[in-house]
Amino acid sequence: MSYFYCYDGQMMRKLQDKNIRYITRALTIDKHQKFWLYAINEEFQQALEEIKNPKI
């Protein structure tokens, strides 16, 4: 299984709006930067593609 590390709070909220849930949230050890971990599956990939390429 592959995973996606999301360091962008806005992207996390957009994924939430599409009912994509993260596995866990955590902080990096060195910089204490917040991130959200997602499992990459078809549903996640479709939501990510819609976020990256919004239809006008």
N, CA, C and O atoms as a CHARMM CRD file, in Angstrom:
* protein
*
  224
    1    1 MET  N      0.84800  -1.17600   0.00000 PROA 1      0.00000
    2    1 MET  CA     0.00000   0.00000   0.00000 PROA 1      0.00000
    3    1 MET  C      0.89300   1.23800   0.00000 PROA 1      0.00000
    4    1 MET  O      1.95600   1.25300   0.62100 PROA 1      0.00000
    5    2 SER  N      0.44900   2.26400  -0.69900 PROA 2      0.00000
    6    2 SER  CA     1.17700   3.52500  -0.76300 PROA 2      0.00000
    7    2 SER  C      0.46800   4.56500   0.09200 PROA 2      0.00000
    8    2 SER  O     -0.73100   4.47700   0.35600 PROA 2      0.00000
    9    3 TYR  N      1.24800   5.55200   0.51500 PROA 3      0.00000
   10    3 TYR  CA     0.71800   6.59400   1.39300 PROA 3      0.00000
   11    3 TYR  C      1.05700   7.97200   0.85600 PROA 3      0.00000
   12    3 TYR  O      2.05000   8.15100   0.15000 PROA 3      0.00000
   13    4 PHE  N      0.22300   8.94100   1.19800 PROA 4      0.00000
   14    4 PHE  CA     0.40600  10.32700   0.79600 PROA 4      0.00000
   15    4 PHE  C      0.54700  11.15900   2.05700 PROA 4      0.00000
   16    4 PHE  O     -0.32100  11.13100   2.92900 PROA 4      0.00000
   17    5 TYR  N      1.64500  11.89900   2.15100 PROA 5      0.00000
   18    5 TYR  CA     1.88000  12.79000   3.28000 PROA 5      0.00000
   19    5 TYR  C      1.46300  14.19300   2.86300 PROA 5      0.00000
   20    5 TYR  O      2.05300  14.77000   1.95000 PROA 5      0.00000
   21    6 CYS  N      0.47000  14.73400   3.51200 PROA 6      0.00000
   22    6 CYS  CA    -0.06200  16.05900   3.16400 PROA 6      0.00000
   23    6 CYS  C      0.40700  17.05800   4.21900 PROA 6      0.00000
   24    6 CYS  O      0.09700  16.91700   5.40200 PROA 6      0.00000
   25    7 TYR  N      1.15700  18.06700   3.77800 PROA 7      0.00000
   26    7 TYR  CA     1.66200  19.10700   4.67400 PROA 7      0.00000
   27    7 TYR  C      0.89700  20.41200   4.50500 PROA 7      0.00000
   28    7 TYR  O      1.28200  21.42700   5.08700 PROA 7      0.00000
   29    8 ASP  N     -0.16600  20.40900   3.73000 PROA 8      0.00000
   30    8 ASP  CA    -0.92900  21.60600   3.39200 PROA 8      0.00000
   31    8 ASP  C     -2.31800  21.53900   4.03100 PROA 8      0.00000
   32    8 ASP  O     -3.13500  20.68600   3.68300 PROA 8      0.00000
   33    9 GLY  N     -2.56600  22.44400   4.96200 PROA 9      0.00000
   34    9 GLY  CA    -3.84700  22.46200   5.66700 PROA 9      0.00000
   35    9 GLY  C     -5.02400  22.71100   4.74400 PROA 9      0.00000
   36    9 GLY  O     -6.09500  22.14000   4.94700 PROA 9      0.00000
   37   10 GLN  N     -4.84700  23.55300   3.72900 PROA 10     0.00000
   38   10 GLN  CA    -5.93000  23.82100   2.78200 PROA 10     0.00000
   39   10 GLN  C     -6.27200  22.57400   1.98100 PROA 10     0.00000
   40   10 GLN  O     -7.44600  22.28800   1.74500 PROA 10     0.00000
   41   11 MET  N     -5.25700  21.83300   1.56500 PROA 11     0.00000
   42   11 MET  CA    -5.51000  20.60200   0.81900 PROA 11     0.00000
   43   11 MET  C     -6.21400  19.58400   1.71300 PROA 11     0.00000
   44   11 MET  O     -7.12300  18.88500   1.26700 PROA 11     0.00000
   45   12 MET  N     -5.79300  19.50200   2.97100 PROA 12     0.00000
   46   12 MET  CA    -6.44100  18.57600   3.90500 PROA 12     0.00000
   47   12 MET  C     -7.93100  18.90500   4.02200 PROA 12     0.00000
   48   12 MET  O     -8.76400  17.99900   4.02900 PROA 12     0.00000
   49   13 ARG  N     -8.27300  20.20000   4.11600 PROA 13     0.00000
   50   13 ARG  CA    -9.68100  20.59100   4.22700 PROA 13     0.00000
   51   13 ARG  C    -10.45300  20.26200   2.94700 PROA 13     0.00000
   52   13 ARG  O    -11.61200  19.85300   3.01000 PROA 13     0.00000
   53   14 LYS  N     -9.81900  20.43900   1.79300 PROA 14     0.00000
   54   14 LYS  CA   -10.47900  20.09300   0.53100 PROA 14     0.00000
   55   14 LYS  C    -10.71600  18.59200   0.44100 PROA 14     0.00000
   56   14 LYS  O    -11.76000  18.15500  -0.04300 PROA 14     0.00000
   57   15 LEU  N     -9.75100  17.79800   0.90600 PROA 15     0.00000
   58   15 LEU  CA    -9.94700  16.35100   0.93300 PROA 15     0.00000
   59   15 LEU  C    -11.07100  15.98500   1.90100 PROA 15     0.00000
   60   15 LEU  O    -11.87200  15.09700   1.61200 PROA 15     0.00000
   61   16 GLN  N    -11.13200  16.65900   3.03700 PROA 16     0.00000
   62   16 GLN  CA   -12.21400  16.42100   4.00200 PROA 16     0.00000
   63   16 GLN  C    -13.56400  16.72600   3.37400 PROA 16     0.00000
   64   16 GLN  O    -14.53000  15.99000   3.57500 PROA 16     0.00000
   65   17 ASP  N    -13.62800  17.82600   2.60400 PROA 17     0.00000
   66   17 ASP  CA   -14.88200  18.19500   1.94000 PROA 17     0.00000
   67   17 ASP  C    -15.35300  17.11100   0.98400 PROA 17     0.00000
   68   17 ASP  O    -16.54700  17.00000   0.70700 PROA 17     0.00000
   69   18 LYS  N    -14.42500  16.31600   0.48000 PROA 18     0.00000
   70   18 LYS  CA   -14.75500  15.21800  -0.42800 PROA 18     0.00000
   71   18 LYS  C    -14.87100  13.88900   0.32400 PROA 18     0.00000
   72   18 LYS  O    -14.86200  12.81600  -0.28000 PROA 18     0.00000
   73   19 ASN  N    -14.97900  13.98000   1.64500 PROA 19     0.00000
   74   19 ASN  CA   -15.14800  12.81300   2.52800 PROA 19     0.00000
   75   19 ASN  C    -13.97900  11.84300   2.47300 PROA 19     0.00000
   76   19 ASN  O    -14.15800  10.63600   2.63700 PROA 19     0.00000
   77   20 ILE  N    -12.77900  12.37400   2.24000 PROA 20     0.00000
   78   20 ILE  CA   -11.56400  11.56400   2.29600 PROA 20     0.00000
   79   20 ILE  C    -10.97900  11.77300   3.68900 PROA 20     0.00000
   80   20 ILE  O    -10.69700  12.90400   4.08400 PROA 20     0.00000
   81   21 ARG  N    -10.80200  10.71600   4.40900 PROA 21     0.00000
   82   21 ARG  CA   -10.32000  10.80200   5.78700 PROA 21     0.00000
   83   21 ARG  C     -8.86400  10.37300   5.88600 PROA 21     0.00000
   84   21 ARG  O     -8.43300   9.42500   5.22900 PROA 21     0.00000
   85   22 TYR  N     -8.12500  11.07900   6.70700 PROA 22     0.00000
   86   22 TYR  CA    -6.72400  10.72400   6.90000 PROA 22     0.00000
   87   22 TYR  C     -6.60300   9.57300   7.89100 PROA 22     0.00000
   88   22 TYR  O     -7.50200   9.32100   8.69300 PROA 22     0.00000
   89   23 ILE  N     -5.47300   8.88400   7.81700 PROA 23     0.00000
   90   23 ILE  CA    -5.20100   7.77500   8.73600 PROA 23     0.00000
   91   23 ILE  C     -4.78400   8.33200  10.08800 PROA 23     0.00000
   92   23 ILE  O     -5.26300   7.90100  11.13700 PROA 23     0.00000
   93   24 THR  N     -3.88000   9.30200  10.03400 PROA 24     0.00000
   94   24 THR  CA    -3.40200   9.92300  11.26700 PROA 24     0.00000
   95   24 THR  C     -2.86200  11.30500  10.94700 PROA 24     0.00000
   96   24 THR  O     -2.56600  11.61700   9.79300 PROA 24     0.00000
   97   25 ARG  N     -2.73900  12.11900  11.96500 PROA 25     0.00000
   98   25 ARG  CA    -2.04500  13.39500  11.83900 PROA 25     0.00000
   99   25 ARG  C     -0.92100  13.38100  12.85400 PROA 25     0.00000
  100   25 ARG  O     -1.02700  12.76900  13.91700 PROA 25     0.00000
  101   26 ALA  N      0.14800  14.06000  12.51200 PROA 26     0.00000
  102   26 ALA  CA     1.32700  14.01600  13.37900 PROA 26     0.00000
  103   26 ALA  C      2.20200  15.23000  13.10400 PROA 26     0.00000
  104   26 ALA  O      1.87900  16.07700  12.27100 PROA 26     0.00000
  105   27 LEU  N      3.31100  15.29300  13.82100 PROA 27     0.00000
  106   27 LEU  CA     4.31300  16.33300  13.63700 PROA 27     0.00000
  107   27 LEU  C      5.61600  15.69000  13.20500 PROA 27     0.00000
  108   27 LEU  O      5.96700  14.59900  13.65500 PROA 27     0.00000
  109   28 THR  N      6.33700  16.38800  12.31500 PROA 28     0.00000
  110   28 THR  CA     7.65700  15.88900  11.93900 PROA 28     0.00000
  111   28 THR  C      8.58400  16.01700  13.14500 PROA 28     0.00000
  112   28 THR  O      8.39900  16.89500  13.98800 PROA 28     0.00000
  113   29 ILE  N      9.56300  15.15300  13.22000 PROA 29     0.00000
  114   29 ILE  CA    10.46700  15.13800  14.36400 PROA 29     0.00000
  115   29 ILE  C     11.36100  16.37000  14.38100 PROA 29     0.00000
  116   29 ILE  O     11.55100  16.99800  15.42300 PROA 29     0.00000
  117   30 ASP  N     11.90900  16.71000  13.21500 PROA 30     0.00000
  118   30 ASP  CA    12.90600  17.78000  13.19200 PROA 30     0.00000
  119   30 ASP  C     12.31800  19.18700  13.27600 PROA 30     0.00000
  120   30 ASP  O     12.81600  20.01000  14.04400 PROA 30     0.00000
  121   31 LYS  N     11.27300  19.48100  12.50500 PROA 31     0.00000
  122   31 LYS  CA    10.73600  20.84800  12.45300 PROA 31     0.00000
  123   31 LYS  C      9.38400  21.00200  13.13600 PROA 31     0.00000
  124   31 LYS  O      8.83800  22.10400  13.19900 PROA 31     0.00000
  125   32 HSD  N      8.85100  19.91300  13.64100 PROA 32     0.00000
  126   32 HSD  CA     7.54200  19.91300  14.30400 PROA 32     0.00000
  127   32 HSD  C      6.46000  20.48400  13.39200 PROA 32     0.00000
  128   32 HSD  O      5.57700  21.22100  13.83100 PROA 32     0.00000
  129   33 GLN  N      6.55200  20.12400  12.11300 PROA 33     0.00000
  130   33 GLN  CA     5.57900  20.55900  11.12800 PROA 33     0.00000
  131   33 GLN  C      4.43500  19.54900  11.08800 PROA 33     0.00000
  132   33 GLN  O      4.66800  18.34100  11.03600 PROA 33     0.00000
  133   34 LYS  N      3.20000  20.04700  11.11200 PROA 34     0.00000
  134   34 LYS  CA     2.02500  19.17700  11.10700 PROA 34     0.00000
  135   34 LYS  C      1.83100  18.55700   9.72600 PROA 34     0.00000
  136   34 LYS  O      2.02900  19.22000   8.70800 PROA 34     0.00000
  137   35 PHE  N      1.43800  17.26500   9.69800 PROA 35     0.00000
  138   35 PHE  CA     1.08200  16.61200   8.44300 PROA 35     0.00000
  139   35 PHE  C     -0.03200  15.60900   8.68300 PROA 35     0.00000
  140   35 PHE  O     -0.28000  15.18100   9.81000 PROA 35     0.00000
  141   36 TRP  N     -0.69900  15.24600   7.58900 PROA 36     0.00000
  142   36 TRP  CA    -1.77800  14.26800   7.61200 PROA 36     0.00000
  143   36 TRP  C     -1.39400  13.14700   6.67300 PROA 36     0.00000
  144   36 TRP  O     -0.88800  13.39700   5.57800 PROA 36     0.00000
  145   37 LEU  N     -1.62700  11.91800   7.08600 PROA 37     0.00000
  146   37 LEU  CA    -1.24700  10.74900   6.30300 PROA 37     0.00000
  147   37 LEU  C     -2.50100  10.09800   5.71600 PROA 37     0.00000
  148   37 LEU  O     -3.45600   9.79400   6.43100 PROA 37     0.00000
  149   38 TYR  N     -2.47200   9.89300   4.40100 PROA 38     0.00000
  150   38 TYR  CA    -3.59800   9.29100   3.68700 PROA 38     0.00000
  151   38 TYR  C     -3.14400   8.01600   2.99400 PROA 38     0.00000
  152   38 TYR  O     -2.01400   7.93000   2.51200 PROA 38     0.00000
  153   39 ALA  N     -4.02000   7.03600   2.94600 PROA 39     0.00000
  154   39 ALA  CA    -3.78300   5.84400   2.13000 PROA 39     0.00000
  155   39 ALA  C     -4.17400   6.19400   0.69700 PROA 39     0.00000
  156   39 ALA  O     -5.23200   6.77800   0.46300 PROA 39     0.00000
  157   40 ILE  N     -3.32800   5.84000  -0.24900 PROA 40     0.00000
  158   40 ILE  CA    -3.63200   6.11600  -1.65000 PROA 40     0.00000
  159   40 ILE  C     -4.45200   4.95200  -2.19500 PROA 40     0.00000
  160   40 ILE  O     -3.99600   3.81000  -2.24400 PROA 40     0.00000
  161   41 ASN  N     -5.67000   5.27800  -2.60100 PROA 41     0.00000
  162   41 ASN  CA    -6.55100   4.30900  -3.24100 PROA 41     0.00000
  163   41 ASN  C     -7.28400   5.03800  -4.36600 PROA 41     0.00000
  164   41 ASN  O     -7.02900   6.21800  -4.60300 PROA 41     0.00000
  165   42 GLU  N     -8.17700   4.35900  -5.04800 PROA 42     0.00000
  166   42 GLU  CA    -8.87000   4.97500  -6.18000 PROA 42     0.00000
  167   42 GLU  C     -9.67800   6.20000  -5.74900 PROA 42     0.00000
  168   42 GLU  O     -9.66000   7.22300  -6.43200 PROA 42     0.00000
  169   43 GLU  N    -10.37100   6.10300  -4.64100 PROA 43     0.00000
  170   43 GLU  CA   -11.18700   7.21600  -4.14400 PROA 43     0.00000
  171   43 GLU  C    -10.30500   8.42900  -3.84500 PROA 43     0.00000
  172   43 GLU  O    -10.65100   9.55600  -4.19900 PROA 43     0.00000
  173   44 PHE  N     -9.17000   8.19300  -3.19500 PROA 44     0.00000
  174   44 PHE  CA    -8.24700   9.27600  -2.87900 PROA 44     0.00000
  175   44 PHE  C     -7.69000   9.89400  -4.15800 PROA 44     0.00000
  176   44 PHE  O     -7.65000  11.11800  -4.28500 PROA 44     0.00000
  177   45 GLN  N     -7.26400   9.07200  -5.09500 PROA 45     0.00000
  178   45 GLN  CA    -6.68500   9.58100  -6.33700 PROA 45     0.00000
  179   45 GLN  C     -7.68100  10.41800  -7.11800 PROA 45     0.00000
  180   45 GLN  O     -7.31100  11.44100  -7.69400 PROA 45     0.00000
  181   46 GLN  N     -8.93700   9.99900  -7.14800 PROA 46     0.00000
  182   46 GLN  CA    -9.96500  10.75200  -7.85100 PROA 46     0.00000
  183   46 GLN  C    -10.19100  12.10200  -7.17600 PROA 46     0.00000
  184   46 GLN  O    -10.28700  13.12300  -7.85700 PROA 46     0.00000
  185   47 ALA  N    -10.27400  12.12000  -5.86500 PROA 47     0.00000
  186   47 ALA  CA   -10.47000  13.37000  -5.13600 PROA 47     0.00000
  187   47 ALA  C     -9.28700  14.30800  -5.33500 PROA 47     0.00000
  188   47 ALA  O     -9.48000  15.50800  -5.52600 PROA 47     0.00000
  189   48 LEU  N     -8.07600  13.78500  -5.29500 PROA 48     0.00000
  190   48 LEU  CA    -6.88300  14.59800  -5.48600 PROA 48     0.00000
  191   48 LEU  C     -6.85400  15.19100  -6.89100 PROA 48     0.00000
  192   48 LEU  O     -6.48700  16.35200  -7.07100 PROA 48     0.00000
  193   49 GLU  N     -7.23700  14.40500  -7.87200 PROA 49     0.00000
  194   49 GLU  CA    -7.27300  14.90300  -9.25300 PROA 49     0.00000
  195   49 GLU  C     -8.30600  16.02300  -9.39100 PROA 49     0.00000
  196   49 GLU  O     -8.05700  17.00900 -10.08400 PROA 49     0.00000
  197   50 GLU  N     -9.44900  15.88200  -8.74400 PROA 50     0.00000
  198   50 GLU  CA   -10.48600  16.92700  -8.79100 PROA 50     0.00000
  199   50 GLU  C    -10.00500  18.20600  -8.11600 PROA 50     0.00000
  200   50 GLU  O    -10.33800  19.30600  -8.55800 PROA 50     0.00000
  201   51 ILE  N     -9.22400  18.06700  -7.04600 PROA 51     0.00000
  202   51 ILE  CA    -8.69400  19.23600  -6.34000 PROA 51     0.00000
  203   51 ILE  C     -7.64600  19.93300  -7.20100 PROA 51     0.00000
  204   51 ILE  O     -7.62400  21.16000  -7.28700 PROA 51     0.00000
  205   52 LYS  N     -6.78500  19.15500  -7.83400 PROA 52     0.00000
  206   52 LYS  CA    -5.72100  19.73000  -8.65700 PROA 52     0.00000
  207   52 LYS  C     -6.24500  20.36800  -9.92300 PROA 52     0.00000
  208   52 LYS  O     -5.70000  21.37200 -10.38200 PROA 52     0.00000
  209   53 ASN  N     -7.31300  19.79400 -10.50700 PROA 53     0.00000
  210   53 ASN  CA    -7.86400  20.27600 -11.76900 PROA 53     0.00000
  211   53 ASN  C     -9.34400  20.60000 -11.61800 PROA 53     0.00000
  212   53 ASN  O    -10.18800  19.87600 -12.14600 PROA 53     0.00000
  213   54 PRO  N     -9.67300  21.67400 -10.90600 PROA 54     0.00000
  214   54 PRO  CA   -11.09600  22.00300 -10.72100 PROA 54     0.00000
  215   54 PRO  C    -11.73000  22.39000 -12.06100 PROA 54     0.00000
  216   54 PRO  O    -11.11600  23.07100 -12.88200 PROA 54     0.00000
  217   55 LYS  N    -12.94300  21.94900 -12.25500 PROA 55     0.00000
  218   55 LYS  CA   -13.67200  22.28200 -13.48600 PROA 55     0.00000
  219   55 LYS  C    -14.23500  23.68500 -13.35800 PROA 55     0.00000
  220   55 LYS  O    -14.79900  24.06200 -12.33100 PROA 55     0.00000
  221   56 ILE  N    -14.06800  24.42500 -14.40100 PROA 56     0.00000
  222   56 ILE  CA   -14.51700  25.83800 -14.39800 PROA 56     0.00000
  223   56 ILE  C    -15.93500  25.91700 -14.90700 PROA 56     0.00000
  224   56 ILE  O    -16.50200  27.00600 -14.98500 PROA 56     0.00000
